Amino acid sequence: MLKDKQGIIFGVANKRSIAWATAQALHEAGARLAFAYQGDRLKENVERLTAEEMPGSPLFSCDVTKQEEVDAHLQAGSASNSAGSIS
């Protein structure tokens, strides 16, 4: 159903995150995903989770409480460059 669709997942903190459950459902439906994590403390968790279940998923740091960081990534195409264009 979502085959060849791309998306960005924000907010994964651990395997119990709503964002992680959403990512799993989207992945199972065929979507390709990039992941934004907030800070180095969460980077390791996201790296571990994606390596186990979605290897090769692009990861990038983005503090979603800072609109300028979100805007900068979207303008720079951080996820687009890593995962194909977001659609």
BADREN-317402 format. One record per residue (C-alpha): chain; residue number from 1; x, y, z; residue in three letters. Coordinates in steps of 0.5 Angstrom, whole numbers, always signed. Each point is the difference from the previous one (the first is absolute). Layout:
N
["A",NUM,[X,Y,Z],"ALA"]
...
This chain:
87
["A",1,[+0,+0,+0],"MET"]
["A",2,[+6,+5,+2],"LEU"]
["A",3,[+5,-3,-5],"LYS"]
["A",4,[+5,+5,-3],"ASP"]
["A",5,[-3,+5,+5],"LYS"]
["A",6,[+5,+4,+4],"GLN"]
["A",7,[-1,+3,+7],"GLY"]
["A",8,[+4,+3,+6],"ILE"]
["A",9,[-1,-2,+7],"ILE"]
["A",10,[+1,+5,+5],"PHE"]
["A",11,[+0,-2,+8],"GLY"]
["A",12,[+2,-7,+1],"VAL"]
["A",13,[+3,-1,+7],"ALA"]
["A",14,[+0,-7,+1],"ASN"]
["A",15,[-4,-7,-2],"LYS"]
["A",16,[-6,+3,+4],"ARG"]
["A",17,[-1,+6,-4],"SER"]
["A",18,[-6,+2,-4],"ILE"]
["A",19,[+5,+2,-5],"ALA"]
["A",20,[+3,-6,-1],"TRP"]
["A",21,[-6,-4,+0],"ALA"]
["A",22,[-3,+4,-6],"THR"]
["A",23,[+7,-1,-3],"ALA"]
["A",24,[-1,-7,+0],"GLN"]
["A",25,[-7,+0,-3],"ALA"]
["A",26,[+2,+5,-5],"LEU"]
["A",27,[+6,-5,-2],"HIS"]
["A",28,[-4,-6,+0],"GLU"]
["A",29,[-5,+3,-5],"ALA"]
["A",30,[+6,+1,-4],"GLY"]
["A",31,[+3,+8,+1],"ALA"]
["A",32,[+7,+2,+0],"ARG"]
["A",33,[+2,+4,+6],"LEU"]
["A",34,[+5,+5,+3],"ALA"]
["A",35,[+0,+1,+7],"PHE"]
["A",36,[+2,+7,+4],"ALA"]
["A",37,[+2,-1,+7],"TYR"]
["A",38,[+1,+5,+5],"GLN"]
["A",39,[+7,+1,+3],"GLY"]
["A",40,[+6,-6,+1],"ASP"]
["A",41,[-4,-3,+6],"ARG"]
["A",42,[-5,-2,-5],"LEU"]
["A",43,[+4,-2,-6],"LYS"]
["A",44,[+3,-6,+3],"GLU"]
["A",45,[-8,-3,+1],"ASN"]
["A",46,[-2,+2,-7],"VAL"]
["A",47,[+6,-3,-3],"GLU"]
["A",48,[-1,-6,+4],"ARG"]
["A",49,[-7,-1,-2],"LEU"]
["A",50,[+1,+2,-7],"THR"]
["A",51,[+6,-5,-1],"ALA"]
["A",52,[-4,-6,+3],"GLU"]
["A",53,[-7,+1,-4],"GLU"]
["A",54,[+1,+6,-6],"MET"]
["A",55,[+8,-1,-2],"PRO"]
["A",56,[+2,+6,-4],"GLY"]
["A",57,[-5,+5,+2],"SER"]
["A",58,[+3,+7,+0],"PRO"]
["A",59,[+1,+3,+7],"LEU"]
["A",60,[+1,+8,+1],"PHE"]
["A",61,[+0,+4,+6],"SER"]
["A",62,[-6,+5,+1],"CYS"]
["A",63,[-3,+3,+6],"ASP"]
["A",64,[-7,+1,-2],"VAL"]
["A",65,[-1,+5,+6],"THR"]
["A",66,[+4,+5,-4],"LYS"]
["A",67,[-4,+2,-7],"GLN"]
["A",68,[+7,+2,-3],"GLU"]
["A",69,[+3,-7,+0],"GLU"]
["A",70,[-6,-3,-3],"VAL"]
["A",71,[+0,+6,-5],"ASP"]
["A",72,[+7,-1,-2],"ALA"]
["A",73,[-1,-8,-1],"HIS"]
["A",74,[-6,+1,-4],"LEU"]
["A",75,[+4,+6,-4],"GLN"]
["A",76,[+6,-4,-1],"ALA"]
["A",77,[-3,-7,-2],"GLY"]
["A",78,[+3,-4,+6],"SER"]
["A",79,[-5,-5,-1],"ALA"]
["A",80,[-1,+1,-7],"SER"]
["A",81,[+7,-1,-1],"ASN"]
["A",82,[+1,-6,+4],"SER"]
["A",83,[-7,-4,-1],"ALA"]
["A",84,[-2,+3,-7],"GLY"]
["A",85,[-5,+5,-1],"SER"]
["A",86,[-5,+0,+6],"ILE"]
["A",87,[-7,-1,-3],"SER"]
